[in-house]
């Protein structure tokens, strides 16, 4: 399960960013973008997140995952196709010769902090 290693690296990255940007507030939510074609299993990320963040600045925070579809550009008709949905074949011309445009990303998109109660 490489998801635990990925989560540990994510927590380290967020803590480093929080320190560099002088974020003293409690972190509420981490938003990541995850490509549909990665080998990372979103279910495991959300399942293990509370354990990995325990005792860190992210303890008690939430993890939101936004999926990025696997898109490809057909070399024959120049149309964009959804790779998984169309099983790697262009729905317009039927070709299976395409260039990947998206779907393998893992991006830290946003760090949300808890609003101070006055």
Backbone torsions as a table, in degrees:
resi	resn	phi	psi	omega
1	UNK	NA	93.5	179.6
2	UNK	-76.2	-7.0	178.4
3	UNK	-61.5	-34.8	179.4
4	UNK	-65.2	-44.3	178.0
5	UNK	-61.4	-42.3	178.6
6	UNK	-63.1	-42.4	178.5
7	UNK	-64.5	-41.2	178.0
8	UNK	-61.0	-44.0	178.1
9	UNK	-64.6	-38.8	178.3
10	UNK	-63.4	-46.4	178.9
11	UNK	-60.5	-45.0	178.3
12	UNK	-60.3	-42.9	179.8
13	UNK	-63.9	-44.4	-179.3
14	UNK	-65.6	-43.4	178.7
15	UNK	-62.7	-39.1	178.1
16	UNK	-64.5	-44.2	178.8
17	UNK	-64.4	-41.0	179.2
18	UNK	-61.4	-43.2	179.8
19	UNK	-67.1	-44.5	-178.6
20	UNK	-64.1	-29.5	-178.3
21	UNK	-102.5	13.2	176.5
22	UNK	54.7	43.9	177.6
23	UNK	-88.5	108.0	-178.2
24	UNK	-96.3	-20.8	-177.9
25	UNK	-68.3	160.5	176.4
26	UNK	-69.1	133.4	178.3
27	UNK	-76.9	129.6	-176.5
28	UNK	-94.9	-48.3	-173.3
29	UNK	-144.7	141.6	171.7
30	UNK	-113.2	129.8	178.2
31	UNK	-112.8	124.1	176.4
32	UNK	-121.3	150.8	173.5
33	UNK	-106.6	131.4	-174.7
34	UNK	-127.4	121.3	178.9
35	UNK	-67.8	142.8	-178.4
36	UNK	-62.7	-24.4	-174.8
37	UNK	-100.2	8.5	176.4
38	UNK	-76.1	165.7	176.5
39	UNK	-89.5	5.5	-179.7
40	UNK	-81.7	131.2	-178.9
41	UNK	-97.0	112.1	-177.1
42	UNK	-54.9	-38.2	-179.6
43	UNK	-57.8	-40.6	-179.4
44	UNK	-72.1	-35.1	176.8
45	UNK	-59.2	-49.7	-178.2
46	UNK	-69.9	-32.4	-179.3
47	UNK	-69.0	-42.4	-175.8
48	UNK	-90.0	-12.9	-175.8
49	UNK	-54.1	-48.3	-179.4
50	UNK	-59.3	-37.5	-179.9
51	UNK	-69.0	-40.8	-177.9
52	UNK	-70.4	-32.9	-177.3
53	UNK	-86.7	-9.6	-179.6
54	UNK	-57.0	129.3	179.2
55	UNK	81.1	7.4	178.4
56	UNK	-113.2	176.7	176.2
57	UNK	-62.6	-18.1	-178.9
58	UNK	-94.3	1.1	-179.0
59	UNK	-56.2	128.5	-179.5
60	UNK	85.3	-2.7	179.6
61	UNK	-81.1	169.4	178.7
62	UNK	-108.7	153.4	174.9
63	UNK	-113.9	121.3	174.6
64	UNK	-107.7	135.1	-179.4
65	UNK	-118.4	122.8	173.9
66	UNK	-103.6	127.8	-178.9
67	UNK	-87.4	138.0	174.9
68	UNK	-108.4	122.3	-177.6
69	UNK	-67.4	152.6	174.8
70	UNK	-80.9	106.9	-179.6
71	UNK	-112.7	146.7	176.1
72	UNK	-134.3	157.0	177.5
73	UNK	-108.2	118.7	-179.4
74	UNK	-67.6	128.6	179.7
75	UNK	-74.9	-16.4	-176.9
76	UNK	-91.2	-42.3	-176.0
77	UNK	-119.5	1.5	178.0
78	UNK	61.3	27.0	176.5
79	UNK	-100.0	149.8	177.1
80	UNK	-85.8	135.5	178.8
81	UNK	-125.0	151.1	172.5
82	UNK	-85.9	110.7	-170.8
83	UNK	-59.9	-49.6	-176.9
84	UNK	-68.9	-49.3	-176.8
85	UNK	-60.7	-32.8	-177.9
86	UNK	-104.4	13.6	175.2
87	UNK	53.1	37.3	175.3
88	UNK	77.5	7.8	178.8
89	UNK	-116.1	137.1	179.3
90	UNK	-64.3	126.5	-179.5
91	UNK	-72.7	-12.9	-179.7
92	UNK	-88.6	-52.4	-174.6
93	UNK	-114.2	-8.2	178.2
94	UNK	83.1	0.0	-178.6
95	UNK	-71.9	152.4	175.8
96	UNK	-115.4	24.4	179.2
97	UNK	-107.9	98.9	-176.0
98	UNK	-140.7	162.2	177.3
99	UNK	-110.5	132.3	-179.2
100	UNK	-70.1	132.5	177.4
101	UNK	-105.7	-37.0	-178.5
102	UNK	-157.9	163.0	176.1
103	UNK	129.4	-8.9	-179.6
104	UNK	-114.6	17.1	-175.5
105	UNK	-80.7	151.7	164.6
106	UNK	-140.8	104.1	-170.0
107	UNK	-125.3	130.2	169.9
108	UNK	-79.5	108.7	-174.0
109	UNK	-90.5	-41.1	-170.4
110	UNK	-154.7	143.6	171.7
111	UNK	-119.2	116.4	179.6
112	UNK	-104.3	136.3	177.7
113	UNK	-106.5	156.0	177.8
114	UNK	-72.2	138.7	178.1
115	UNK	-73.0	139.1	179.4
116	UNK	-69.4	134.7	177.5
117	UNK	-90.0	124.6	-177.5
118	UNK	-106.4	NA	NA
